[in-house]
Amino acid sequence: RVPTPKTRLGRGQPRPMIQFDEHGFRRRVEEALVTLQKVLHSTRRPTFALDVPHSYEDKYLLAEFVTNCGLAAQCTCLEALGVGTQQLATLVEWSASETVTLRLAGRQRCTFLREEEREVESTSKVVKESTIFGKSEQKVVTRVNEWFWKIDVEWELVAYAGTMGGPRQLRLQGRSGSAQLKTTTSATPEPAGQVEFIPTEVPITWLLQQVKLPGGLVGAAHVLSFKIDRDAEGCRTPRRNPQVEAALHAARELCAWSKRVCQFMNQRIFSKAERCAKVQAHTGRGFLALIASTHQPSELFVPVLPLFEARPAEEEADAAGGDGDGGDGDGGDGGDG
């Protein structure tokens, strides 16, 4: 249940990440199912969990499966930000003993280059007539002063353990660029000198602690190990338990940080590139280096599909006859879907 704007949240009550749109959610899953059927065997029929008979344990298994899928999507985002296999192994090692934080920072410098004066002829003409000299034409020439400035902008994304500036710091990526800006007044178009942008940070310790490297081997494929402790005192339901609450809290923080990153790039980077390009086309090209590594949302793989798959009757009978506990294994079929 998502609170309405009039609903007040009490202490300890989880806050919604976004307003849940059930119709939109079902539509997206149905569209994904159409694509999924093209790659699955014709006998496979994954569908919504609501439409498949299942046990209560299956709800826990589905919650774990979907959460691990969500963590895989977050790892995909980190990979797009420059966290490769080696970097991920390093961050996972740091997270075992210290808090790991992602930090986006940047700076700009505005430098005066020169002042130029040029003459601009008027498009209109002044015609004078004289009885002695006849007609004569004159043009009005205006002297224009122009000031040229150099704008240098750079940004970098780093991950660090503990406090910023410590020995454990990893630069993931960064860009720098410059452009010239022409003005018709002597006032600086940007604050003079070097200006440090306010950095934006997000802790990713919890996410990294869910990543396991098989055998501790650097370079090996990582495994996501999120599980719900059914026996914990605070575990009430597959949704109301400390592990899922921690997962949602970490996802909210990462989502909020992503929005701040978009705002940072739009206001500090993209707007300056567009401004320089409008003033004088060739001067804005230096800023292209700042945005050469952008990614579109459609390029990121988000594998979250909360699906179950009903097993054929003969498979159910075989499972029941084999170990008498086939109901608890149904949740694994959701993972196959």
DAFENUR-V896134 format. One record per pair of residues at least 12 apart in sequence whose ideal C-beta (glycine too) atoms are under 10 Angstrom apart, sorted by the first residue. I is the first residue (numbers start at 1). J is the second residue. If there is no record, write none. Layout:
# DAFENUR-V896134
i:I j:J
i:I j:J
This chain:
# DAFENUR-V896134
i:1 j:16
i:1 j:20
i:2 j:16
i:2 j:17
i:2 j:18
i:2 j:19
i:2 j:20
i:2 j:21
i:2 j:22
i:3 j:15
i:3 j:16
i:3 j:19
i:4 j:19
i:5 j:19
i:12 j:245
i:14 j:239
i:14 j:240
i:14 j:244
i:14 j:245
i:14 j:248
i:14 j:249
i:14 j:252
i:15 j:248
i:15 j:249
i:15 j:252
i:16 j:248
i:16 j:252
i:17 j:248
i:17 j:249
i:17 j:251
i:17 j:252
i:17 j:255
i:17 j:256
i:18 j:252
i:18 j:255
i:25 j:306
i:26 j:48
i:26 j:50
i:28 j:302
i:28 j:304
i:28 j:305
i:29 j:46
i:29 j:47
i:29 j:48
i:29 j:304
i:29 j:305
i:29 j:306
i:29 j:307
i:30 j:47
i:30 j:48
i:32 j:46
i:32 j:302
i:32 j:303
i:32 j:304
i:32 j:305
i:32 j:307
i:33 j:45
i:33 j:46
i:33 j:47
i:33 j:48
i:33 j:305
i:33 j:307
i:33 j:337
i:36 j:305
i:36 j:307
i:36 j:337
i:40 j:309
i:40 j:336
i:40 j:337
i:43 j:312
i:44 j:309
i:44 j:333
i:44 j:336
i:44 j:337
i:45 j:307
i:45 j:308
i:45 j:309
i:45 j:310
i:45 j:312
i:45 j:337
i:46 j:305
i:46 j:307
i:46 j:308
i:46 j:309
i:46 j:310
i:46 j:333
i:46 j:334
i:46 j:336
i:46 j:337
i:47 j:307
i:47 j:308
i:47 j:309
i:47 j:310
i:47 j:337
i:48 j:305
i:48 j:306
i:48 j:307
i:48 j:308
i:49 j:62
i:49 j:66
i:49 j:306
i:49 j:307
i:49 j:308
i:49 j:309
i:49 j:331
i:49 j:334
i:49 j:337
i:50 j:306
i:50 j:308
i:51 j:307
i:51 j:308
i:51 j:310
i:52 j:307
i:52 j:308
i:52 j:309
i:52 j:310
i:52 j:311
i:52 j:330
i:52 j:333
i:52 j:334
i:52 j:337
i:53 j:308
i:53 j:310
i:53 j:327
i:53 j:330
i:54 j:308
i:54 j:310
i:54 j:327
i:54 j:330
i:54 j:331
i:54 j:333
i:54 j:334
i:55 j:325
i:55 j:326
i:55 j:327
i:55 j:328
i:55 j:329
i:55 j:330
i:55 j:331
i:56 j:237
i:56 j:238
i:56 j:327
i:56 j:328
i:57 j:230
i:57 j:238
i:57 j:325
i:57 j:327
i:57 j:328
i:57 j:329
i:57 j:330
i:57 j:331
i:58 j:238
i:58 j:308
i:58 j:327
i:58 j:328
i:58 j:329
i:58 j:330
i:58 j:331
i:58 j:332
i:58 j:333
i:58 j:334
i:59 j:228
i:59 j:237
i:59 j:238
i:59 j:239
i:59 j:331
i:60 j:227
i:60 j:228
i:60 j:230
i:60 j:235
i:60 j:237
i:60 j:238
i:60 j:239
i:60 j:241
i:60 j:244
i:60 j:328
i:60 j:331
i:61 j:227
i:61 j:228
i:61 j:238
i:61 j:308
i:61 j:328
i:61 j:329
i:61 j:330
i:61 j:331
i:61 j:332
i:61 j:333
i:61 j:334
i:61 j:335
i:62 j:238
i:62 j:306
i:62 j:307
i:62 j:308
i:62 j:330
i:62 j:331
i:62 j:334
i:62 j:335
i:63 j:226
i:63 j:227
i:63 j:228
i:63 j:237
i:63 j:238
i:63 j:239
i:63 j:241
i:63 j:243
i:63 j:244
i:63 j:247
i:63 j:306
i:63 j:331
i:64 j:224
i:64 j:225
i:64 j:226
i:64 j:227
i:64 j:228
i:64 j:238
i:64 j:243
i:64 j:244
i:64 j:247
i:64 j:331
i:64 j:334
i:64 j:335
i:65 j:226
i:65 j:304
i:65 j:305
i:65 j:306
i:65 j:307
i:65 j:308
i:65 j:331
i:65 j:332
i:65 j:334
i:65 j:335
i:65 j:336
i:65 j:337
i:66 j:226
i:66 j:244
i:66 j:247
i:66 j:303
i:66 j:304
i:66 j:305
i:66 j:306
i:66 j:307
i:66 j:334
i:66 j:335
i:67 j:210
i:67 j:224
i:67 j:226
i:67 j:227
i:67 j:228
i:67 j:243
i:67 j:244
i:67 j:247
i:67 j:248
i:67 j:251
i:67 j:304
i:68 j:210
i:68 j:223
i:68 j:224
i:68 j:225
i:68 j:226
i:68 j:227
i:68 j:247
i:68 j:303
i:68 j:304
i:68 j:335
i:69 j:224
i:69 j:226
i:69 j:302
i:69 j:303
i:69 j:304
i:69 j:305
i:69 j:306
i:69 j:335
i:70 j:224
i:70 j:226
i:70 j:247
i:70 j:248
i:70 j:250
i:70 j:251
i:70 j:302
i:70 j:303
i:70 j:304
i:71 j:206
i:71 j:207
i:71 j:210
i:71 j:211
i:71 j:224
i:71 j:225
i:71 j:226
i:71 j:247
i:71 j:250
i:71 j:251
i:71 j:304
i:72 j:211
i:72 j:222
i:72 j:224
i:72 j:301
i:72 j:302
i:72 j:303
i:72 j:304
i:73 j:251
i:73 j:300
i:73 j:301
i:73 j:302
i:73 j:303
i:73 j:304
i:74 j:204
i:74 j:207
i:74 j:210
i:74 j:224
i:74 j:247
i:74 j:250
i:74 j:251
i:74 j:254
i:74 j:255
i:74 j:302
i:75 j:88
i:75 j:207
i:75 j:208
i:75 j:210
i:75 j:211
i:75 j:222
i:75 j:224
i:76 j:299
i:76 j:300
i:76 j:301
i:76 j:302
i:76 j:303
i:77 j:254
i:77 j:258
i:77 j:295
i:77 j:300
i:77 j:301
i:77 j:302
i:78 j:91
i:78 j:102
i:78 j:159
i:78 j:172
i:78 j:204
i:78 j:207
i:78 j:208
i:78 j:211
i:78 j:254
i:79 j:300
i:79 j:301
i:80 j:173
i:80 j:293
i:80 j:294
i:80 j:295
i:80 j:299
i:80 j:300
i:80 j:301
i:81 j:102
i:81 j:104
i:81 j:157
i:81 j:159
i:81 j:172
i:81 j:173
i:81 j:261
i:81 j:293
i:81 j:295
i:82 j:157
i:82 j:158
i:82 j:159
i:82 j:170
i:82 j:171
i:82 j:172
i:82 j:173
i:82 j:174
i:82 j:293
i:83 j:102
i:83 j:157
i:83 j:159
i:83 j:170
i:83 j:172
i:83 j:173
i:83 j:204
i:83 j:208
i:84 j:172
i:84 j:219
i:85 j:213
i:85 j:218
i:85 j:219
i:85 j:220
i:85 j:221
i:85 j:222
i:86 j:170
i:86 j:218
i:86 j:219
i:87 j:159
i:87 j:170
i:87 j:171
i:87 j:172
i:88 j:159
i:88 j:208
i:88 j:211
i:88 j:213
i:88 j:218
i:88 j:219
i:88 j:222
i:89 j:211
i:89 j:213
i:89 j:216
i:89 j:217
i:89 j:218
i:89 j:219
i:89 j:220
i:89 j:222
i:90 j:159
i:90 j:161
i:90 j:168
i:90 j:170
i:90 j:218
i:91 j:159
i:91 j:160
i:91 j:161
i:91 j:168
i:91 j:170
i:91 j:172
i:91 j:204
i:91 j:205
i:91 j:207
i:91 j:208
i:91 j:211
i:92 j:207
i:92 j:208
i:92 j:209
i:92 j:210
i:92 j:211
i:92 j:212
i:92 j:213
i:92 j:216
i:92 j:218
i:92 j:222
i:93 j:161
i:93 j:168
i:93 j:208
i:93 j:213
i:93 j:216
i:93 j:218
i:94 j:159
i:94 j:160
i:94 j:161
i:94 j:162
i:94 j:168
i:94 j:170
i:94 j:205
i:94 j:208
i:95 j:161
i:95 j:203
i:95 j:204
i:95 j:205
i:95 j:206
i:95 j:207
i:95 j:208
i:95 j:209
i:95 j:210
i:95 j:211
i:96 j:161
i:96 j:205
i:96 j:208
i:96 j:209
i:97 j:161
i:97 j:162
i:97 j:168
i:98 j:160
i:98 j:161
i:98 j:162
i:98 j:163
i:98 j:166
i:98 j:168
i:98 j:205
i:99 j:160
i:99 j:161
i:99 j:162
i:99 j:163
i:99 j:203
i:99 j:204
i:99 j:205
i:99 j:206
i:100 j:159
i:100 j:160
i:100 j:161
i:100 j:162
i:100 j:168
i:100 j:170
i:100 j:203
i:100 j:204
i:100 j:205
i:100 j:206
i:100 j:207
i:100 j:208
i:100 j:209
i:101 j:158
i:101 j:159
i:101 j:160
i:101 j:161
i:101 j:162
i:101 j:163
i:101 j:164
i:101 j:201
i:101 j:202
i:101 j:203
i:101 j:204
i:101 j:205
i:102 j:157
i:102 j:158
i:102 j:159
i:102 j:160
i:102 j:172
i:102 j:200
i:102 j:201
i:102 j:202
i:102 j:203
i:102 j:204
i:102 j:254
i:102 j:257
i:102 j:261
i:103 j:156
i:103 j:157
i:103 j:158
i:103 j:159
i:103 j:160
i:103 j:164
i:103 j:169
i:103 j:172
i:103 j:199
i:103 j:200
i:103 j:201
i:103 j:202
i:103 j:257
i:104 j:155
i:104 j:156
i:104 j:157
i:104 j:158
i:104 j:172
i:104 j:174
i:104 j:197
i:104 j:199
i:104 j:200
i:104 j:201
i:104 j:202
i:104 j:257
i:104 j:260
i:104 j:261
i:104 j:264
i:104 j:265
i:104 j:268
i:105 j:154
i:105 j:155
i:105 j:156
i:105 j:157
i:105 j:158
i:105 j:164
i:105 j:174
i:105 j:196
i:105 j:197
i:105 j:198
i:105 j:199
i:105 j:200
i:105 j:201
i:105 j:264
i:106 j:153
i:106 j:154
i:106 j:155
i:106 j:156
i:106 j:157
i:106 j:174
i:106 j:175
i:106 j:176
i:106 j:195
i:106 j:196
i:106 j:197
i:106 j:198
i:106 j:199
i:106 j:200
i:106 j:264
i:106 j:265
i:106 j:268
i:106 j:269
i:106 j:290
i:107 j:152
i:107 j:153
i:107 j:154
i:107 j:155
i:107 j:156
i:107 j:176
i:107 j:194
i:107 j:195
i:107 j:196
i:107 j:197
i:107 j:268
i:108 j:151
i:108 j:152
i:108 j:153
i:108 j:154
i:108 j:155
i:108 j:178
i:108 j:190
i:108 j:191
i:108 j:193
i:108 j:194
i:108 j:195
i:108 j:196
i:108 j:197
i:108 j:268
i:108 j:269
i:108 j:272
i:109 j:150
i:109 j:151
i:109 j:152
i:109 j:153
i:109 j:154
i:109 j:178
i:109 j:190
i:109 j:191
i:109 j:192
i:109 j:193
i:109 j:194
i:109 j:195
i:110 j:149
i:110 j:150
i:110 j:151
i:110 j:152
i:110 j:153
i:110 j:181
i:110 j:188
i:110 j:189
i:110 j:190
i:110 j:191
i:110 j:192
i:110 j:193
i:110 j:194
i:110 j:195
i:111 j:148
i:111 j:149
i:111 j:150
i:111 j:151
i:111 j:152
i:111 j:178
i:111 j:188
i:111 j:190
i:111 j:192
i:111 j:193
i:111 j:194
i:112 j:147
i:112 j:148
i:112 j:149
i:112 j:150
i:112 j:186
i:112 j:188
i:112 j:192
i:113 j:147
i:113 j:148
i:113 j:149
i:113 j:150
i:113 j:180
i:113 j:181
i:113 j:182
i:114 j:146
i:114 j:147
i:114 j:148
i:114 j:149
i:114 j:150
i:115 j:145
i:115 j:146
i:115 j:147
i:115 j:148
i:115 j:186
i:116 j:144
i:116 j:145
i:116 j:146
i:116 j:147
i:116 j:148
i:116 j:182
i:117 j:143
i:117 j:144
i:117 j:145
i:117 j:146
i:118 j:142
i:118 j:143
i:118 j:144
i:118 j:145
i:118 j:146
i:119 j:141
i:119 j:142
i:119 j:143
i:119 j:144
i:120 j:140
i:120 j:141
i:120 j:142
i:120 j:143
i:120 j:144
i:121 j:139
i:121 j:140
i:121 j:141
i:121 j:142
i:122 j:138
i:122 j:139
i:122 j:140
i:122 j:141
i:122 j:142
i:123 j:139
i:123 j:140
i:124 j:139
i:124 j:140
i:125 j:137
i:125 j:138
i:125 j:139
i:125 j:140
i:126 j:138
i:126 j:139
i:126 j:140
i:144 j:184
i:145 j:183
i:145 j:184
i:145 j:185
i:145 j:186
i:146 j:182
i:146 j:183
i:146 j:184
i:146 j:185
i:147 j:181
i:147 j:182
i:147 j:183
i:147 j:184
i:147 j:185
i:147 j:186
i:147 j:187
i:147 j:188
i:147 j:189
i:148 j:180
i:148 j:181
i:148 j:182
i:148 j:183
i:148 j:280
i:148 j:283
i:149 j:179
i:149 j:180
i:149 j:181
i:149 j:182
i:149 j:183
i:149 j:188
i:149 j:189
i:149 j:190
i:149 j:192
i:149 j:283
i:150 j:178
i:150 j:179
i:150 j:180
i:150 j:181
i:150 j:283
i:150 j:286
i:151 j:177
i:151 j:178
i:151 j:179
i:151 j:180
i:151 j:181
i:151 j:189
i:151 j:190
i:151 j:272
i:151 j:273
i:151 j:275
i:151 j:276
i:151 j:283
i:151 j:284
i:151 j:286
i:151 j:287
i:152 j:176
i:152 j:177
i:152 j:178
i:152 j:179
i:152 j:194
i:152 j:286
i:153 j:175
i:153 j:176
i:153 j:177
i:153 j:178
i:153 j:179
i:153 j:190
i:153 j:195
i:153 j:197
i:153 j:268
i:153 j:269
i:153 j:272
i:153 j:273
i:153 j:286
i:153 j:287
i:153 j:289
i:153 j:290
i:154 j:174
i:154 j:175
i:154 j:176
i:154 j:177
i:154 j:178
i:154 j:197
i:154 j:269
i:154 j:289
i:154 j:290
i:155 j:173
i:155 j:174
i:155 j:175
i:155 j:176
i:155 j:177
i:155 j:197
i:155 j:199
i:155 j:261
i:155 j:264
i:155 j:265
i:155 j:268
i:155 j:269
i:155 j:290
i:156 j:171
i:156 j:172
i:156 j:173
i:156 j:174
i:156 j:175
i:156 j:176
i:156 j:199
i:157 j:170
i:157 j:171
i:157 j:172
i:157 j:173
i:157 j:174
i:157 j:175
i:157 j:261
i:158 j:170
i:158 j:171
i:158 j:172
i:158 j:173
i:158 j:174
i:158 j:199
i:158 j:201
i:159 j:171
i:159 j:172
i:159 j:204
i:159 j:208
i:160 j:201
i:161 j:205
i:164 j:199
i:164 j:201
i:173 j:293
i:174 j:290
i:174 j:293
i:175 j:269
i:175 j:287
i:175 j:288
i:175 j:289
i:175 j:290
i:175 j:291
i:175 j:292
i:175 j:293
i:175 j:294
i:176 j:286
i:176 j:287
i:176 j:289
i:176 j:290
i:177 j:269
i:177 j:272
i:177 j:273
i:177 j:276
i:177 j:284
i:177 j:285
i:177 j:286
i:177 j:287
i:177 j:288
i:177 j:289
i:177 j:290
i:177 j:291
i:177 j:292
i:178 j:276
i:178 j:283
i:178 j:285
i:178 j:286
i:178 j:287
i:178 j:289
i:178 j:290
i:179 j:272
i:179 j:273
i:179 j:275
i:179 j:276
i:179 j:277
i:179 j:279
i:179 j:280
i:179 j:282
i:179 j:283
i:179 j:284
i:179 j:285
i:179 j:286
i:179 j:287
i:179 j:288
i:179 j:290
i:180 j:276
i:180 j:279
i:180 j:280
i:180 j:282
i:180 j:283
i:180 j:284
i:180 j:286
i:181 j:272
i:181 j:275
i:181 j:276
i:181 j:279
i:181 j:280
i:181 j:283
i:181 j:284
i:182 j:276
i:182 j:279
i:182 j:280
i:182 j:283
i:183 j:279
i:189 j:272
i:189 j:275
i:189 j:276
i:189 j:279
i:190 j:272
i:190 j:275
i:195 j:268
i:197 j:264
i:197 j:267
i:197 j:268
i:197 j:269
i:198 j:260
i:198 j:264
i:198 j:268
i:199 j:260
i:199 j:264
i:200 j:256
i:200 j:257
i:200 j:258
i:200 j:259
i:200 j:260
i:200 j:261
i:200 j:263
i:200 j:264
i:201 j:253
i:201 j:257
i:201 j:260
i:202 j:250
i:202 j:253
i:202 j:254
i:202 j:255
i:202 j:256
i:202 j:257
i:202 j:258
i:202 j:260
i:202 j:261
i:203 j:250
i:203 j:253
i:203 j:254
i:203 j:257
i:204 j:250
i:204 j:253
i:204 j:254
i:204 j:257
i:205 j:250
i:206 j:246
i:206 j:247
i:206 j:249
i:206 j:250
i:206 j:251
i:206 j:253
i:206 j:254
i:207 j:224
i:207 j:226
i:207 j:247
i:207 j:250
i:207 j:251
i:207 j:253
i:207 j:254
i:208 j:222
i:209 j:225
i:209 j:226
i:209 j:246
i:209 j:250
i:210 j:222
i:210 j:223
i:210 j:224
i:210 j:225
i:210 j:226
i:210 j:227
i:210 j:243
i:210 j:246
i:210 j:247
i:210 j:250
i:211 j:223
i:211 j:224
i:211 j:225
i:211 j:226
i:212 j:224
i:212 j:225
i:226 j:243
i:226 j:244
i:226 j:246
i:226 j:247
i:227 j:243
i:228 j:241
i:228 j:242
i:228 j:243
i:228 j:244
i:228 j:247
i:229 j:241
i:229 j:242
i:229 j:243
i:265 j:290
i:265 j:291
i:265 j:294
i:268 j:290
i:269 j:287
i:269 j:290
i:269 j:291
i:269 j:294
i:270 j:287
i:270 j:290
i:270 j:291
i:270 j:294
i:272 j:284
i:272 j:287
i:272 j:290
i:273 j:285
i:273 j:286
i:273 j:287
i:273 j:288
i:273 j:289
i:273 j:290
i:273 j:291
i:274 j:287
i:275 j:287
i:305 j:334
i:305 j:337
i:306 j:334
i:306 j:337
i:307 j:333
i:307 j:334
i:307 j:335
i:307 j:336
i:307 j:337
i:308 j:330
i:308 j:331
i:308 j:333
i:308 j:334
i:308 j:335
i:308 j:336
i:308 j:337
i:309 j:330
i:309 j:332
i:309 j:333
i:309 j:334
i:309 j:335
i:309 j:336
i:309 j:337
i:310 j:330
i:310 j:333
i:311 j:326
i:311 j:329
i:311 j:330
i:311 j:332
i:311 j:333
i:315 j:333
i:316 j:330
